[in-house]
Amino acid sequence: MEEVKPRYEKHLFICTNQRAEGQRVCCGETHGMALTAAFKEAIKEKKLQIKMRAQKAGCFDICEFGPNVIVYPEGVYYGKVTLEDVNEIVEEHLVNNRPVARLRLNFTR
């Protein structure tokens, strides 16, 4: 089978899941769509949209840490992301390849 090169150098997935009222809190309720739009705009402003992509995603099942963002190919999870964090993540992680330690979620197996 032929090996396929990834289309994007970095791919961000932003949780935009929403649940019915009274259920477990989730990211879509706390700015998931606004975060997606902000990441897309920041990537566009830096002229990175050919190499990098941000898109909405469903639930990552780590709602208590939300709003959540995952960056691939590294598989870096960010939690409690706010609109004020978007430019820092784009500049530090996407441009300079340095994950933002203060927002990073570290899971052990």
C-alpha positions as CSV (number, residue, x, y, z in Angstrom):
1,M,0.0,0.0,0.0
2,E,1.3,3.4,-0.9
3,E,2.2,5.8,1.9
4,V,0.3,9.1,1.8
5,K,1.8,12.3,3.0
6,P,-0.4,14.3,5.4
7,R,-2.1,17.3,3.8
8,Y,-1.5,19.6,6.7
9,E,1.6,20.1,8.9
10,K,-0.7,20.8,11.8
11,H,-4.4,20.0,12.2
12,L,-6.4,21.5,15.1
13,F,-9.7,19.9,16.3
14,I,-11.8,22.1,18.5
15,C,-14.6,20.5,20.5
16,T,-18.0,22.0,19.7
17,N,-20.2,19.3,21.2
18,Q,-23.5,20.3,22.8
19,R,-25.7,18.4,25.1
20,A,-29.3,18.7,26.2
21,E,-29.9,21.1,29.1
22,G,-29.3,19.5,32.5
23,Q,-26.7,17.0,31.3
24,R,-22.9,17.0,31.7
25,V,-21.4,20.4,30.7
26,C,-19.6,20.4,27.4
27,C,-17.4,22.6,25.2
28,G,-19.9,23.8,22.7
29,E,-21.7,25.6,25.5
30,T,-18.6,27.4,26.5
31,H,-17.4,29.0,23.2
32,G,-16.6,25.9,21.0
33,M,-17.8,27.6,17.8
34,A,-16.3,30.9,18.7
35,L,-12.9,29.2,19.3
36,T,-13.1,27.5,16.0
37,A,-13.8,30.8,14.2
38,A,-11.0,32.5,16.1
39,F,-8.4,29.8,15.3
40,K,-9.5,29.8,11.6
41,E,-9.1,33.6,11.5
42,A,-5.7,33.6,13.3
43,I,-4.4,30.9,10.9
44,K,-5.6,33.0,8.0
45,E,-4.0,36.2,9.3
46,K,-0.7,34.4,9.6
47,K,-1.1,33.1,6.0
48,L,-0.9,29.5,7.3
49,Q,-4.1,28.1,5.9
50,I,-2.4,26.1,3.2
51,K,-0.2,24.3,5.8
52,M,-2.6,24.2,8.7
53,R,-6.2,23.7,9.4
54,A,-8.6,24.3,12.3
55,Q,-12.0,22.6,12.4
56,K,-14.8,21.8,14.7
57,A,-15.0,18.3,16.2
58,G,-17.4,16.2,18.4
59,C,-16.9,15.2,22.0
60,F,-13.4,14.1,23.2
61,D,-15.0,12.9,26.4
62,I,-12.8,15.1,28.6
63,C,-15.5,17.7,29.2
64,E,-14.4,18.6,32.7
65,F,-11.2,20.2,31.1
66,G,-13.1,22.0,28.3
67,P,-13.2,23.8,26.1
68,N,-10.7,21.4,24.6
69,V,-8.4,21.6,21.5
70,I,-6.2,18.9,20.1
71,V,-3.3,19.5,17.8
72,Y,-2.1,16.8,15.4
73,P,0.2,15.2,14.4
74,E,1.7,15.6,17.9
75,G,-1.5,14.7,19.7
76,V,-1.2,17.7,22.1
77,Y,-4.4,18.2,24.2
78,Y,-5.2,21.7,25.5
79,G,-7.8,22.4,28.1
80,K,-9.7,25.4,29.5
81,V,-8.9,27.2,26.2
82,T,-10.3,30.7,26.0
83,L,-10.5,33.2,23.1
84,E,-7.6,35.0,24.7
85,D,-5.4,31.9,24.3
86,V,-5.9,31.5,20.6
87,N,-3.1,33.8,19.4
88,E,-0.7,32.3,21.9
89,I,-1.4,28.7,20.7
90,V,-1.1,29.8,17.1
91,E,2.2,31.7,17.6
92,E,3.9,29.3,20.0
93,H,2.7,25.9,18.9
94,L,1.8,26.3,15.2
95,V,4.4,28.8,14.2
96,N,7.3,28.0,16.6
97,N,6.5,24.3,17.3
98,R,6.5,24.9,21.1
99,P,3.3,23.6,22.8
100,V,1.8,26.0,25.4
101,A,2.7,24.3,28.7
102,R,0.2,26.2,30.9
103,L,-2.8,24.9,28.8
104,R,-1.5,21.5,28.0
105,L,-3.3,18.4,29.4
106,N,-1.1,15.5,30.3
107,F,-2.8,12.2,30.5
108,T,-1.2,9.1,32.0
109,R,-2.1,5.6,31.0
